[in-house]
Amino acid sequence: MKFLLYAVYGCIIGVANIIPGVSGGTMAVILNVYDKLIDAVTGLRKHFKESMLFLIPVAVGGGLGIFGFAKLLEYLLNAFPMPTYFFFIGLILGTVPMIFGKVMKQKDGKKQFPPLTLLPFCLFFGVMVALFFVQTGNNDSGAIQMELNVLNWLYLFFGSALAAMCMIIPGVSGSMILMILGLYTTVLGSVSHIASDFTGSAMILLPAGLGIVFGILGGAKIIDLCLKKFPQMTFAAILGLMLGSLLSIYRNSGFRFDWQGMIAVMALLLGFAVAFIFGNEKRKEKLTKKS
């Protein structure tokens, strides 16, 4: 019975992870399994059997959620790119208040903004702005789809590893990081076409999958350390990445002022509302107590 329950949890977390702007870590908090998930990953060597009894059903459910939802997302990106990308923008904007709240420092019963957090924020925001100006073309990963070489494999590996590390953090979307790095549509397309083009998809998913495993196993401890030692600085850097990424996502949307643009704006508002509701700390506490 526990296997089925954990598999359902994994499916929900998997679906969340494939949507840019939606955090699988947040879903794990809402489902009240976040601490158990981190403990299982970081304690894999010391408590191998107990960790695997939890991680296997979560991984199975997560895989089902990802592969089952990828086709729909790819269809939406191809058929309705403007509203879909604007929904993603709304999701990211709706997550900003929660991340900003974590940047604030509690002092004398009041929340204060630590000035030093401007350094990592500006650094990572600046990196994203620079990437926006050096990127060419509208699609975020066409070069990797057309040409697979050692450099692109390494980029897939390390990009996926970084996304997996960030995926562990509540409020941060691993898919959003893939989109920032220009790898999202490549990985998503490979997942959705694995049945029709197994060899081609496998060539993409192999380095990406290895990177994800490396990122989760190796990144859990690094992220856990950063969040414990430098929580405000870490979340400030994440906030810079998130806001800086909006430029590229907006460009990919191909927004224009017509009836589709009106739908896109409504999709943005919907995405903002969804992320804001799920990112609300008080709401998460209530849901966590109920579960």
Phi, psi and chi 1 to 4 in degrees:
 res  aa     phi    psi   chi1   chi2   chi3   chi4
   1 MET       -  -40.1 -167.5   66.4 -178.0      -
   2 LYS   -64.5  -36.9  -82.2 -171.4  176.0 -178.4
   3 PHE   -58.5  -47.0 -174.3   97.4      -      -
   4 LEU   -64.3  -42.0 -177.4   60.2      -      -
   5 LEU   -63.0  -47.1  179.8   63.9      -      -
   6 TYR   -65.8  -33.3  -69.2  152.2      -      -
   7 ALA   -65.4  -40.0      -      -      -      -
   8 VAL   -63.8  -43.7  171.3      -      -      -
   9 TYR   -58.9  -44.6  -73.3  170.7      -      -
  10 GLY   -61.8  -38.8      -      -      -      -
  11 CYS   -62.7  -44.6 -174.1      -      -      -
  12 ILE   -62.8  -44.5  -65.1  170.6      -      -
  13 ILE   -65.2  -38.9  -66.2  169.0      -      -
  14 GLY   -63.7  -45.2      -      -      -      -
  15 VAL   -61.3  -42.0  170.4      -      -      -
  16 ALA   -61.7  -39.9      -      -      -      -
  17 ASN   -68.7  -23.1  -84.2  -37.0      -      -
  18 ILE   -87.2   -8.8 -154.5  172.0      -      -
  19 ILE   -99.3  115.1  -55.7  173.9      -      -
  20 PRO   -57.9  130.0  -24.0   34.7      -      -
  21 GLY    98.5  -19.2      -      -      -      -
  22 VAL   -99.7  131.7  180.0      -      -      -
  23 SER   -97.3  123.6  167.2      -      -      -
  24 GLY   -66.0  -32.8      -      -      -      -
  25 GLY   -62.9  -40.1      -      -      -      -
  26 THR   -63.5  -42.4  -62.1      -      -      -
  27 MET   -61.4  -38.5  -73.2  -62.0  168.5      -
  28 ALA   -64.5  -36.5      -      -      -      -
  29 VAL   -65.7  -46.3  170.9      -      -      -
  30 ILE   -60.2  -39.1  -69.0  170.8      -      -
  31 LEU   -80.9   -2.2  -64.9  168.5      -      -
  32 ASN    65.1   35.9 -158.9   22.6      -      -
  33 VAL  -125.9    8.0  -66.5      -      -      -
  34 TYR   -63.0  -50.7 -179.1   76.2      -      -
  35 ASP   -61.0  -39.8  -68.8  -20.5      -      -
  36 LYS   -64.9  -37.1 -168.5  177.7 -178.8   75.5
  37 LEU   -67.1  -46.5 -170.8   59.6      -      -
  38 ILE   -64.4  -43.2  -66.6  -63.5      -      -
  39 ASP   -63.0  -38.1  -70.5  -18.3      -      -
  40 ALA   -66.6  -38.8      -      -      -      -
  41 VAL   -73.8  -48.4  173.5      -      -      -
  42 THR   -72.1  -26.2   55.7      -      -      -
  43 GLY  -102.8   24.2      -      -      -      -
  44 LEU   -61.0  -38.1 -167.3   59.5      -      -
  45 ARG   -74.8  -43.3  -69.9 -175.5  178.6  180.0
  46 LYS   -74.0  -37.9  -68.4 -177.1  178.7  179.2
  47 HIS  -126.2   62.2  -49.9  -73.6      -      -
  48 PHE   -59.9  -49.7 -178.4   79.3      -      -
  49 LYS   -63.6  -48.6 -175.9  179.0  177.8 -179.7
  50 GLU   -63.4  -39.6  -67.0   84.4  -10.6      -
  51 SER   -65.5  -43.7  -65.0      -      -      -
  52 MET   -68.2  -34.4  -67.6  -55.9  -68.9      -
  53 LEU   -62.6  -25.8  -74.0  172.9      -      -
  54 PHE   -92.7  -42.8  174.3   73.1      -      -
  55 LEU   -72.2  -34.6  -69.8  175.0      -      -
  56 ILE   -61.9  -53.2  -72.4  174.6      -      -
  57 PRO   -63.7  -34.5   19.8  -31.4      -      -
  58 VAL   -64.6  -42.3  170.2      -      -      -
  59 ALA   -65.6  -41.7      -      -      -      -
  60 VAL   -62.0  -48.2  169.9      -      -      -
  61 GLY   -63.2  -40.7      -      -      -      -
  62 GLY   -62.2  -41.7      -      -      -      -
  63 GLY   -63.0  -42.7      -      -      -      -
  64 LEU   -63.2  -41.1  -69.3  173.1      -      -
  65 GLY   -64.7  -43.3      -      -      -      -
  66 ILE   -66.9  -51.6  -70.1  169.3      -      -
  67 PHE   -69.3  -31.4  -77.7   92.6      -      -
  68 GLY   -75.0  -26.8      -      -      -      -
  69 PHE   -99.5  -16.5 -156.6   64.9      -      -
  70 ALA   -62.0  -40.9      -      -      -      -
  71 LYS   -61.4  -43.1 -160.5   77.5  174.9  177.2
  72 LEU   -63.5  -44.5  174.0   61.2      -      -
  73 LEU   -64.0  -40.7  -96.9 -176.2      -      -
  74 GLU   -63.9  -40.2 -172.2 -171.3   34.0      -
  75 TYR   -60.9  -45.4  168.6   74.9      -      -
  76 LEU   -63.5  -39.2  -69.3  173.2      -      -
  77 LEU   -67.5  -33.6  -76.3  168.5      -      -
  78 ASN   -82.0  -41.8  -70.0  -32.8      -      -
  79 ALA   -84.9  -37.6      -      -      -      -
  80 PHE  -132.8   64.1  -50.3  102.3      -      -
  81 PRO   -62.4  -40.8   21.5  -32.1      -      -
  82 MET   -63.5  -54.0 -159.6 -173.6  -57.4      -
  83 PRO   -64.3  -35.3  -19.4   31.0      -      -
  84 THR   -65.9  -48.0  -55.4      -      -      -
  85 TYR   -65.2  -35.9  -83.3  114.5      -      -
  86 PHE   -71.1  -30.1  -97.7   63.9      -      -
  87 PHE   -63.4  -41.9 -179.0   72.4      -      -
  88 PHE   -62.2  -42.1  -66.9  161.2      -      -
  89 ILE   -60.4  -42.0  -69.5  172.8      -      -
  90 GLY   -62.1  -40.5      -      -      -      -
  91 LEU   -61.2  -43.2  -71.2  171.5      -      -
  92 ILE   -66.3  -46.4  -67.5  171.6      -      -
  93 LEU   -62.5  -36.0  -70.0  174.4      -      -
  94 GLY   -69.7  -21.2      -      -      -      -
  95 THR   -84.6  -22.0  -51.5      -      -      -
  96 VAL   -55.1  -46.0  166.5      -      -      -
  97 PRO   -57.6  -38.7  -26.0   35.4      -      -
  98 MET   -67.6  -44.0 -174.5 -174.7   76.3      -
  99 ILE   -65.2  -42.1  -59.6  -63.3      -      -
 100 PHE   -62.7  -36.6 -176.4   76.0      -      -
 101 GLY   -61.3  -31.2      -      -      -      -
 102 LYS   -80.0  -19.6  -67.5 -179.5  179.9  -65.8
 103 VAL   -73.2  -33.6  174.4      -      -      -
 104 MET   -64.8  143.8  -58.3  -67.4  -80.2      -
 105 LYS  -108.8  134.9 -170.1  173.9 -176.3  179.6
 106 GLN   -81.5  122.0 -164.2   80.3   18.0      -
 107 LYS  -146.5  124.5 -171.3  175.6 -178.7 -178.9
 108 ASP    55.0   38.6  -60.4  -31.5      -      -
 109 GLY    77.8    2.8      -      -      -      -
 110 LYS  -125.0  151.0  -64.3 -179.5 -179.8  179.8
 111 LYS   -88.7  129.5  -75.4 -170.0  173.5 -177.4
 112 GLN  -126.5  150.3  -62.8 -179.7   -3.6      -
 113 PHE   -88.7  116.8 -179.7   77.8      -      -
 114 PRO   -75.8  118.0  -10.6   26.5      -      -
 115 PRO   -57.6  -31.8  -24.9   34.7      -      -
 116 LEU   -63.5  -22.6  -82.5  176.1      -      -
 117 THR   -69.2  -13.3   56.9      -      -      -
 118 LEU   -66.1  -27.8  -76.2  172.4      -      -
 119 LEU   -63.9  -56.8  -67.8  175.0      -      -
 120 PRO   -65.1  -33.4   20.8  -31.9      -      -
 121 PHE   -61.7  -51.8  172.3   82.0      -      -
 122 CYS   -64.8  -37.6  -68.8      -      -      -
 123 LEU   -61.6  -52.0  174.7   63.2      -      -
 124 PHE   -74.9  -32.5  -76.6   87.7      -      -
 125 PHE   -64.5  -42.3 -179.3   81.3      -      -
 126 GLY   -62.7  -38.7      -      -      -      -
 127 VAL   -60.6  -43.9  167.5      -      -      -
 128 MET   -67.5  -38.3  -64.8  -45.7  -56.4      -
 129 VAL   -65.3  -41.6  172.2      -      -      -
 130 ALA   -62.6  -42.7      -      -      -      -
 131 LEU   -62.1  -37.3  -75.1  175.0      -      -
 132 PHE   -60.1  -41.1  169.9   75.5      -      -
 133 PHE   -78.7  -24.5  -75.6  108.5      -      -
 134 VAL   -91.7  -14.0  -59.8      -      -      -
 135 GLN   -69.0  146.0  -78.1  175.2  -12.1      -
 136 THR  -123.1  145.7   56.2      -      -      -
 137 GLY    85.3  167.3      -      -      -      -
 138 ASN   -96.1  -26.2  -67.7  -35.8      -      -
 139 ASN   -86.3  142.2  -66.0  -38.8      -      -
 140 ASP   -83.5   -1.3   62.3  -15.0      -      -
 141 SER  -159.3   28.2   45.0      -      -      -
 142 GLY   -61.2  -35.8      -      -      -      -
 143 ALA   -61.8  -39.5      -      -      -      -
 144 ILE   -72.2  -32.3  -68.6  176.9      -      -
 145 GLN   -66.7  -34.9  -73.1  178.9  -40.3      -
 146 MET   -85.6  -33.1  -69.5 -174.8  -69.8      -
 147 GLU  -133.8  114.4 -176.0 -177.5   -5.4      -
 148 LEU  -103.5  116.5  -85.1  173.5      -      -
 149 ASN  -138.2 -178.2   52.6   42.7      -      -
 150 VAL   -60.4  -42.8  174.4      -      -      -
 151 LEU   -63.6  -42.2  -73.1  177.2      -      -
 152 ASN   -68.5  -36.0  -75.7  -26.2      -      -
 153 TRP   -61.8  -44.2  -90.3   40.6      -      -
 154 LEU   -63.7  -39.4  -71.8  172.7      -      -
 155 TYR   -64.5  -41.4 -170.6   58.0      -      -
 156 LEU   -62.2  -43.5  -84.7  164.5      -      -
 157 PHE   -63.1  -54.8  176.0   84.5      -      -
 158 PHE   -72.7  -33.2  -73.1  108.7      -      -
 159 GLY   -64.9  -42.2      -      -      -      -
 160 SER   -68.7  -36.1  -61.3      -      -      -
 161 ALA   -63.0  -42.7      -      -      -      -
 162 LEU   -64.2  -42.2  177.8   61.3      -      -
 163 ALA   -62.1  -40.1      -      -      -      -
 164 ALA   -66.6  -39.7      -      -      -      -
 165 MET   -60.4  -46.1  -71.6 -178.9 -172.6      -
 166 CYS   -69.6  -30.3  -66.2      -      -      -
 167 MET   -59.3  -28.3  178.9 -179.1   69.5      -
 168 ILE   -69.3  -26.7  -62.4  168.2      -      -
 169 ILE   -80.9  124.0  -53.5  171.7      -      -
 170 PRO   -59.3  131.4  -23.6   34.2      -      -
 171 GLY    96.4  -10.4      -      -      -      -
 172 VAL  -113.9  132.8 -176.9      -      -      -
 173 SER   -97.2  125.1  165.7      -      -      -
 174 GLY   -64.3  -38.5      -      -      -      -
 175 SER   -64.3  -34.5  -67.6      -      -      -
 176 MET   -63.3  -40.4 -179.7 -170.4   68.2      -
 177 ILE   -64.1  -41.0  -59.3  -58.8      -      -
 178 LEU   -61.2  -39.3  -73.5  178.0      -      -
 179 MET   -66.7  -40.8 -176.3  170.4  -77.4      -
 180 ILE   -59.8  -40.5  -70.3  169.1      -      -
 181 LEU   -82.6   -3.3  -63.6  173.1      -      -
 182 GLY    78.5   26.0      -      -      -      -
 183 LEU  -114.6   -5.2  -64.7  171.7      -      -
 184 TYR   -62.7  -53.1 -179.9   72.1      -      -
 185 THR   -67.9  -29.9   56.1      -      -      -
 186 THR   -63.6  -50.8  -65.7      -      -      -
 187 VAL   -67.2  -43.8  175.8      -      -      -
 188 LEU   -61.3  -45.1 -178.8   68.7      -      -
 189 GLY   -62.8  -37.9      -      -      -      -
 190 SER   -66.8  -38.1  -61.0      -      -      -
 191 VAL   -66.1  -44.8  170.5      -      -      -
 192 SER   -74.0  -21.7   62.4      -      -      -
 193 HIS  -107.6   15.9  -68.6  114.4      -      -
 194 ILE   -64.4  -30.6 -167.0  166.4      -      -
 195 ALA   -74.0  -39.0      -      -      -      -
 196 SER   -86.5  -26.8   57.3      -      -      -
 197 ASP  -138.7   72.9 -177.2   18.8      -      -
 198 PHE   -63.0  -45.7  180.0   80.2      -      -
 199 THR   -63.4  -48.9  -57.0      -      -      -
 200 GLY   -62.7  -41.7      -      -      -      -
 201 SER   -66.9  -40.3  -65.0      -      -      -
 202 ALA   -62.7  -34.4      -      -      -      -
 203 MET   -64.7  -27.9  -65.8  -67.6  -76.0      -
 204 ILE   -86.6  -45.1  -62.7  -72.2      -      -
 205 LEU   -74.8  -23.8  -65.9  177.7      -      -
 206 LEU   -63.0  -56.9 -179.7   60.2      -      -
 207 PRO   -65.3  -35.0   21.2  -31.8      -      -
 208 ALA   -66.1  -43.3      -      -      -      -
 209 GLY   -64.9  -41.8      -      -      -      -
 210 LEU   -63.7  -38.6  -70.6  173.2      -      -
 211 GLY   -64.3  -39.2      -      -      -      -
 212 ILE   -64.2  -45.1  -71.1  170.0      -      -
 213 VAL   -61.8  -45.9  172.1      -      -      -
 214 PHE   -61.0  -42.9  176.6   81.5      -      -
 215 GLY   -65.2  -40.6      -      -      -      -
 216 ILE   -70.1  -48.2  -69.2  174.6      -      -
 217 LEU   -69.6  -45.1  -65.2  179.4      -      -
 218 GLY   -84.7  -30.4      -      -      -      -
 219 GLY   -80.0  -25.5      -      -      -      -
 220 ALA   -57.5  -44.1      -      -      -      -
 221 LYS   -71.3  -39.1  -68.7 -175.5  177.3  180.0
 222 ILE   -65.2  -48.3  -63.7  172.5      -      -
 223 ILE   -63.2  -42.0  -67.2  -62.6      -      -
 224 ASP   -60.5  -41.1 -169.6   47.2      -      -
 225 LEU   -66.5  -45.6 -179.5   65.1      -      -
 226 CYS   -62.0  -41.7  -72.8      -      -      -
 227 LEU   -69.2  -30.1  -70.7  173.8      -      -
 228 LYS   -80.9  -39.3  -74.6  178.5  178.8  176.3
 229 LYS   -86.5  -43.1  -62.9  -72.7 -174.2 -178.7
 230 PHE  -132.9   62.1  -44.6  102.8      -      -
 231 PRO   -62.3  -47.0   21.8  -32.5      -      -
 232 GLN   -65.4  -42.3  -76.7   82.1   30.1      -
 233 MET   -64.2  -41.0  -57.5  -75.8  -86.8      -
 234 THR   -63.9  -46.6  -57.1      -      -      -
 235 PHE   -71.5  -28.4  -81.0  108.7      -      -
 236 ALA   -66.1  -40.5      -      -      -      -
 237 ALA   -62.9  -42.4      -      -      -      -
 238 ILE   -62.9  -41.3  -68.1  165.2      -      -
 239 LEU   -62.6  -39.8 -169.6   60.2      -      -
 240 GLY   -62.2  -42.5      -      -      -      -
 241 LEU   -61.4  -45.3  -77.0  173.0      -      -
 242 MET   -62.2  -51.1  -69.7  171.8   65.1      -
 243 LEU   -69.0  -36.4  -67.2  177.9      -      -
 244 GLY   -67.2  -29.5      -      -      -      -
 245 SER   -71.2  -19.9   71.8      -      -      -
 246 LEU   -62.2  -29.9  -66.3  176.0      -      -
 247 LEU   -61.8  -48.8  -67.5  169.9      -      -
 248 SER   -67.6  -39.8  -65.1      -      -      -
 249 ILE   -65.3  -40.8  -61.7  172.6      -      -
 250 TYR   -61.6  -43.7  174.3   80.8      -      -
 251 ARG   -63.1  -41.0  178.8  171.5   60.2 -172.1
 252 ASN   -65.3  -24.4  -71.9  -19.8      -      -
 253 SER   -71.1  -26.3   72.3      -      -      -
 254 GLY    65.2   37.9      -      -      -      -
 255 PHE   -60.8  139.6  179.7   77.5      -      -
 256 ARG  -146.3  157.0   54.3 -172.3 -174.1  -85.5
 257 PHE   -85.4   85.4  -68.5   98.2      -      -
 258 ASP  -146.4 -164.4   55.1   14.5      -      -
 259 TRP   -64.8  -33.8   65.5  -88.1      -      -
 260 GLN   -67.0  -34.9  -72.4 -168.9   53.7      -
 261 GLY   -63.1  -37.2      -      -      -      -
 262 MET   -63.2  -43.1  -66.3  -68.9  -67.2      -
 263 ILE   -63.8  -39.2  -64.6  174.0      -      -
 264 ALA   -61.7  -41.5      -      -      -      -
 265 VAL   -63.5  -40.6  170.9      -      -      -
 266 MET   -65.3  -38.2  -71.2 -171.5  -74.5      -
 267 ALA   -64.1  -38.3      -      -      -      -
 268 LEU   -61.1  -46.0 -176.8  148.6      -      -
 269 LEU   -63.6  -38.8  -65.4  173.9      -      -
 270 LEU   -64.2  -46.0  176.6   61.5      -      -
 271 GLY   -61.1  -41.6      -      -      -      -
 272 PHE   -60.6  -45.7 -179.3   90.9      -      -
 273 ALA   -62.6  -43.7      -      -      -      -
 274 VAL   -61.2  -49.8  169.5      -      -      -
 275 ALA   -65.6  -39.8      -      -      -      -
 276 PHE   -65.4  -41.4 -175.3   79.4      -      -
 277 ILE   -64.9  -47.7  -69.6  168.9      -      -
 278 PHE   -73.1  -21.2  -81.5  102.0      -      -
 279 GLY   -90.4   -4.8      -      -      -      -
 280 ASN   -68.7  121.8 -174.0  -83.5      -      -
 281 GLU   -62.3  -43.1  -65.3  -69.8  -18.3      -
 282 LYS   -65.4  -39.5  -68.1 -178.5  179.3  178.7
 283 ARG   -64.5  -40.2 -179.6  178.5  175.5   82.4
 284 LYS   -63.3  -38.7  -78.9 -164.7  -68.3 -176.4
 285 GLU   -63.0  -41.4  -73.7  175.4    9.7      -
 286 LYS   -64.5  -44.8  -69.8  179.0 -179.7  178.1
 287 LEU   -65.8  -36.3  -70.8  170.2      -      -
 288 THR   -65.8  -40.9  -59.8      -      -      -
 289 LYS   -65.5  -38.8  -71.6  177.4 -178.3  177.1
 290 LYS   -66.2  -37.3  -73.3 -179.1 -179.3  179.4
 291 SER   -77.0      -   61.6      -      -      -
